Amino acid sequence: MPSQNSELQHELFSPERIRVTWSGTASVEDAAQAFGMSRSKGYDPVRRGEFPCRVLLIVRAARVVSASPLRVLEGGEPEYTGAVSTSTNPS
């Protein structure tokens, strides 16, 4: 039997609710929660370029394109952004 917490989690991050409540981009925290990850667990794959959605790096902030988690949640196919460079020096 699913717990109340998991049912609430599913309701908060259902594709229908995401369409209505998220703007053009969302925080990594919200997108991670939509996939059942914690905040810190969400940032690890962002740093490695393995987050299952498109991530925009804007100055020092990371934002998730809202349409991307919808496609992943509805279709199951991840949209990886690619590895994020942590170096400012070109190789």
Secondary structure, DSSP 8 states (H G I E B T S, - for coil): ---HHHHHHHHHT-HHHHHHH--SEEEHHHHHHHTT--HHHHHHHHHHT--SS-EEEETTEEEEETHHHHHHHHH------------SS--
